[in-house]
Amino acid sequence: SVTRQIDRRPPEPAPTPRAAAVHVLQRLSFGPRPGDVERVMATGVSRWIDQQLDPASIDDRTLEAALRRYRY
């Protein structure tokens, strides 16, 4: 007969908000840049992921202002 071993280790605790933000940035982007972890923590991981999947929801004003320097 086959005997099953029961895993009696306690479940791992939920990650801290900072650890969750770092994890999602490492998995779904090129890694955290300065300020990214704080932005994800402020936005929330689920909402940040939703924004990444809906680019129209991302405010592009800063990028557009920077690009104006290169337009003739």
Disulfide bonds with the S-S distance in Angstrom:
none
